[in-house]
Amino acid sequence: MKTFDVYPINDITITHAKGTRVWDINNTEYMDLYGGHAVISIGHTHPHWVKRIENQLHQIAFYSNSIRIPLQDELAAKLGEVSGKKDFDLFLCNSGAEANENALKLASFHTGRKKIVAFTKAFHGRTSLAVAATDNPNIVAPVNETDNISFLPFNDIEALEAHFSKEGHEIAAVIVEGIQGVGGINVASNAFLQAIRKQCDDFGAVYIADSVQCGYGRSGKFFSHDFAGVDADIYSMAKGMGNGFPIGGIIISPKIKAKHFMLGTTFGGNHLACAAALAVLEVIEQESLMQNAEKIGNYLQSALKAIPEISGVRGYGLMIGFDVPDSHKNLKKDLLFKHRIFTGEAKPNVIRLLPSLALTMEDASSFIDALKSAIAQYQQ
């Protein structure tokens, strides 16, 4: 047997990691400014995170949701405190796709409706309804196709209002990323998110804030949607939630009422996952990582804007994207194989930075120096 070949991979085998550094099988050191798709939120193998999981492993690793799991209550309380959403409820699952799947399903239960509004360049996951709401036909199988999803232009308030004026009373939910990740680090304007909130209020629809990549402190606020000064009805989370341990979840407004069996999961909210997620929140709080994300992110954006060959610098905190010309289309590969720096990519010619929220000023400065050196090679 061999693995199913669905991932284009770099020929690098990482064997160990610490903080913002990873080492390959040859003990070559790399700086990680991608964090495995924005997953590494507090740094690789953070000692508090390791200890939390290790201690839990010696007690109990798993039991199902048929029993009381006090760690879930502890996680919900800490999440409410750090996020500022104390009156919301928490449902735990295993991934971002599953979080969005449950968010959309819950919105349909709550409203009794079927129609969903999503946006161009959206990415919400690969499961049935989440992938149907993803703007990429290449990953939507025929069985996932549905007439219940409408894609509107991102950041277009007029198109949003026009669609609601026609179909508003049939719409169950609007799902929107505060910052589109896979789509190329496209930032939702405050006015656009405020318009979504108003249309959902006016027509009784549910506002789902997909915060899988842009949440958990990455933007400098706990949820990037918070920049708009509005509350969503459901926030979906995953990526940085467990710092590499698989966990996802949704937090749910008190206006949406729970009913037994409407949602469910076998592994979601297990003891080890909760221990990992608690460690992440504790480190974010104790080490002021949201404030660090804002500070280092501001430095990086300023430094990037000063490089003539780079354009379209955008994002919040440590979720940053920038455009490079066609002549520099191999820049990501050069950064990885010549300068030993992991970054992300989106087409066409977008570099994405999604490092640990604990990224230091020294590492950020080293990256800028390496980036300038890589770009200079194109002028030779």
C-alpha positions in Angstrom: 0.0 0.0 0.0 1.0 3.6 -0.6 -0.4 7.0 0.3 -3.1 8.4 -2.0 -1.3 11.1 -4.0 -3.4 14.2 -3.5 -0.8 16.6 -2.1 1.9 18.5 -4.1 4.7 18.3 -1.7 8.2 19.8 -1.2 10.9 17.2 -0.9 11.7 18.0 2.7 11.2 15.7 5.7 11.0 17.7 9.0 12.0 15.7 12.0 11.9 18.2 14.9 10.8 21.8 15.7 11.0 24.5 18.3 9.5 27.9 18.3 9.7 29.4 14.8 12.4 26.9 13.7 12.1 23.4 12.1 14.9 21.0 11.2 14.9 18.4 8.4 16.3 14.9 8.2 19.7 16.3 7.4 19.5 18.6 10.4 19.1 21.7 8.1 17.4 24.5 9.9 14.5 26.5 8.5 12.5 29.5 9.7 8.8 28.7 9.6 6.7 31.7 8.6 3.8 29.5 7.4 3.0 27.4 10.4 1.5 24.5 8.4 -1.4 26.6 7.1 -1.6 29.0 10.1 -1.8 26.1 12.6 1.2 26.8 14.8 -0.1 29.7 16.9 2.2 29.7 19.9 5.3 28.2 18.4 6.3 24.6 17.7 6.6 22.3 20.8 5.9 25.1 23.2 6.9 23.7 26.7 3.7 24.6 28.4 1.7 23.0 25.5 3.8 19.8 25.7 3.4 19.6 29.5 -0.3 20.1 29.3 -0.8 17.3 26.8 1.8 15.0 28.5 0.1 15.4 31.9 -3.3 14.7 30.4 -2.0 11.6 28.6 -1.1 10.1 31.9 -4.7 10.5 33.2 -7.1 9.8 30.3 -6.7 10.5 26.6 -10.2 9.9 25.4 -13.8 9.1 26.3 -16.9 10.0 24.3 -19.3 12.8 24.9 -21.6 10.4 26.7 -20.0 11.5 30.0 -19.1 14.7 31.7 -15.7 16.1 30.5 -14.9 19.0 32.9 -12.0 20.1 30.6 -14.7 21.1 28.0 -16.3 23.5 30.6 -12.8 24.8 31.5 -12.0 25.4 27.8 -15.4 27.1 27.2 -14.8 29.5 30.2 -11.3 30.4 29.2 -12.3 30.8 25.5 -15.1 33.2 26.5 -12.7 35.2 28.7 -9.9 35.5 26.1 -12.2 36.1 23.1 -14.6 38.4 25.0 -17.6 36.3 23.9 -18.6 35.2 27.4 -22.3 34.7 26.7 -21.7 32.4 23.7 -21.9 28.6 23.9 -19.1 26.2 22.6 -19.5 23.1 20.4 -16.3 21.2 19.9 -15.3 19.2 16.8 -12.1 18.2 15.0 -11.3 20.5 12.1 -12.2 23.7 10.3 -14.3 22.0 7.6 -16.3 20.2 10.3 -16.7 23.5 12.2 -18.1 25.2 9.2 -20.3 22.2 8.3 -21.8 22.3 11.8 -22.2 26.1 11.6 -24.2 25.9 8.3 -26.3 23.0 9.6 -27.1 24.8 12.8 -28.1 28.0 10.9 -30.5 25.9 8.8 -32.0 24.2 11.9 -32.4 27.6 13.6 -34.0 29.4 10.6 -35.8 26.5 8.9 -34.3 27.7 5.7 -31.9 26.2 3.0 -30.3 29.1 1.2 -26.7 30.1 2.0 -24.7 33.2 0.8 -21.0 32.8 0.3 -18.5 34.9 -1.6 -16.0 34.8 -4.5 -12.6 33.3 -3.6 -14.1 31.8 -0.4 -12.6 28.7 1.1 -14.6 27.0 3.9 -13.4 23.4 3.8 -13.7 20.1 1.9 -16.7 18.4 3.5 -20.1 18.3 1.9 -21.7 21.6 2.5 -18.5 23.4 3.4 -17.0 22.6 0.0 -20.2 23.6 -1.7 -19.8 27.0 -0.2 -16.1 27.1 -1.4 -15.4 29.1 -4.6 -13.2 26.4 -6.3 -15.0 24.1 -8.7 -11.9 21.9 -8.9 -12.6 20.5 -5.4 -16.4 20.3 -5.6 -17.5 16.8 -6.6 -20.8 16.3 -8.4 -22.4 15.0 -5.3 -21.5 18.3 -3.5 -23.2 20.5 -6.1 -26.3 22.3 -4.8 -28.5 25.2 -5.8 -28.7 26.3 -2.2 -25.4 28.3 -2.4 -25.2 31.7 -3.9 -21.8 33.3 -4.5 -21.7 37.1 -4.3 -18.7 39.4 -5.0 -16.5 39.8 -1.9 -16.7 43.3 -0.4 -19.6 44.3 -2.6 -22.3 45.8 -0.4 -24.6 46.7 -3.3 -24.6 43.1 -4.5 -25.3 41.9 -1.0 -28.2 44.2 -0.5 -29.7 43.4 -3.9 -29.5 39.7 -3.3 -31.2 40.0 0.1 -33.9 42.2 -1.4 -34.8 39.3 -3.7 -34.2 36.2 -1.6 -33.8 37.5 2.0 -36.6 35.5 3.5 -35.2 32.3 2.2 -31.6 32.8 3.3 -30.5 30.7 6.3 -27.0 32.2 6.7 -24.2 34.3 5.3 -20.8 32.7 5.8 -17.7 35.0 5.4 -14.0 35.0 6.3 -12.9 38.2 8.0 -9.7 37.7 6.0 -9.7 35.2 3.1 -6.8 32.9 3.5 -6.6 30.5 0.6 -8.2 33.2 -1.6 -5.1 35.4 -1.2 -5.3 37.3 2.1 -8.3 39.5 1.1 -9.5 41.6 3.9 -13.2 42.1 4.4 -13.9 45.8 4.9 -15.6 47.0 8.1 -18.4 48.4 6.1 -19.0 45.1 4.3 -19.1 43.1 7.6 -21.5 45.7 9.1 -23.7 45.4 6.1 -23.8 41.6 6.5 -24.8 42.1 10.1 -27.6 44.5 9.1 -29.0 42.3 6.3 -29.0 39.2 8.6 -30.8 41.2 11.3 -33.3 42.6 8.9 -34.2 39.2 7.3 -33.6 36.8 10.2 -30.6 35.1 8.7 -27.5 33.8 10.6 -24.2 35.6 10.3 -21.4 32.9 10.3 -17.9 34.3 10.9 -15.5 31.8 9.4 -12.5 32.4 11.7 -10.7 29.1 11.0 -7.6 30.9 9.7 -8.2 34.5 10.6 -9.2 33.8 14.2 -7.5 32.9 17.5 -5.6 36.1 17.8 -3.8 36.0 14.5 -5.1 39.4 13.4 -4.1 41.1 16.6 -7.7 40.8 17.8 -9.2 37.4 18.8 -11.5 37.4 15.8 -10.6 39.5 12.7 -14.4 40.2 12.4 -14.0 42.2 15.7 -12.4 45.1 13.7 -15.8 45.8 12.3 -17.3 46.3 15.8 -20.1 43.7 15.2 -20.9 40.3 16.7 -21.5 37.4 14.4 -24.1 34.7 15.5 -21.6 31.8 15.0 -17.8 31.8 14.9 -16.0 28.8 13.5 -12.5 28.0 14.7 -9.8 25.4 14.1 -6.2 26.0 12.7 -4.4 27.7 15.6 -6.8 26.4 18.2 -4.7 23.4 19.2 -1.2 24.5 17.9 -1.1 21.3 15.8 -3.3 19.1 17.9 -6.5 18.4 15.8 -9.4 20.4 17.3 -12.1 22.7 15.9 -15.2 24.3 17.2 -18.0 26.8 16.8 -19.1 29.4 19.4 -22.8 30.1 19.2 -24.9 33.2 20.1 -27.4 32.7 23.0 -30.2 33.5 20.6 -29.6 30.0 19.0 -31.0 27.3 21.3 -29.5 23.8 21.6 -31.5 20.6 21.2 -30.3 17.1 22.0 -28.8 15.3 19.0 -28.9 18.3 16.6 -25.1 18.2 16.4 -22.7 15.4 17.4 -19.1 14.1 17.2 -17.2 11.1 18.4 -13.7 12.7 18.9 -14.6 16.3 19.2 -13.8 17.8 22.6 -11.8 14.8 23.8 -9.5 15.1 26.8 -6.2 15.5 24.9 -7.7 18.1 22.5 -9.1 20.2 25.3 -5.7 20.1 27.1 -4.0 21.3 24.0 -6.5 24.0 23.4 -6.3 25.2 27.0 -2.6 25.4 26.7 -2.9 27.6 23.6 -5.2 30.1 25.3 -3.1 30.2 28.4 0.1 31.0 26.4 -1.7 33.6 24.3 -2.9 35.3 27.4 0.3 34.9 29.5 2.7 35.9 26.7 0.5 38.7 25.3 0.6 37.1 21.8 -2.2 39.1 20.3 -0.4 42.3 21.1 2.8 40.7 19.7 1.0 39.7 16.5 -0.2 43.3 16.1 3.3 44.8 16.8 5.3 42.4 14.6 2.6 42.5 11.9 2.8 46.3 11.7 6.6 46.1 11.4 6.4 43.5 8.6 3.8 45.4 6.6 5.8 48.6 6.8 9.0 46.9 5.8 7.3 45.1 2.9 5.7 48.3 1.6 9.2 49.8 1.4 10.4 47.1 -1.1 9.7 48.5 -4.7 9.2 45.1 -6.3 6.3 44.2 -3.9 2.8 45.5 -4.2 -0.6 45.0 -2.6 0.6 44.4 1.0 -2.4 43.6 3.1 -3.8 41.8 6.1 -3.9 42.3 9.9 -1.5 41.2 12.5 0.4 38.0 11.4 -1.9 37.2 8.6 -0.2 39.1 5.7 -0.3 38.8 1.9 1.6 40.6 -0.8 1.9 40.4 -4.6 5.0 39.8 -6.7 5.4 40.3 -10.4 5.3 37.4 -12.9 9.0 37.6 -13.2 9.3 36.6 -9.5 6.9 33.7 -9.7 9.5 31.4 -8.1 10.1 33.6 -5.1 8.3 31.2 -2.6 10.5 28.3 -3.9 13.6 30.5 -3.7 12.8 31.5 -0.1 12.4 27.9 0.8 15.3 26.2 -0.9 17.9 29.0 -1.0 17.1 30.9 2.1 15.5 28.1 4.2 12.3 30.0 5.0 8.8 28.5 4.8 6.1 30.8 3.4 2.7 30.2 1.8 1.4 30.9 -1.6 -1.8 31.7 -3.4 -2.4 32.2 -7.1 -1.6 34.3 -8.9 1.8 35.3 -7.5 0.7 35.9 -3.9 3.0 35.2 -0.9 1.3 34.5 2.4 2.8 34.9 5.8 1.2 33.0 8.6 3.8 32.5 11.3 3.5 31.8 15.0 2.0 34.6 17.0 5.2 34.5 19.0 7.4 35.6 16.1 10.1 37.9 17.3 11.3 41.2 15.8 14.7 39.6 15.2 13.1 36.8 13.1 10.9 39.3 11.3 13.9 41.4 10.4 15.9 38.4 9.3 13.0 37.5 6.9 12.9 41.0 5.4 16.7 40.8 4.8 16.3 37.3 3.2 13.4 38.5 1.1 15.4 41.5 -0.2 18.3 39.2 -1.0 16.0 36.8 -2.9 14.5 39.6 -4.9 17.9 41.1 -5.7 18.8 37.8 -7.5 16.1 38.6 -10.1 17.9 41.8 -11.0 21.2 40.2 -11.7 
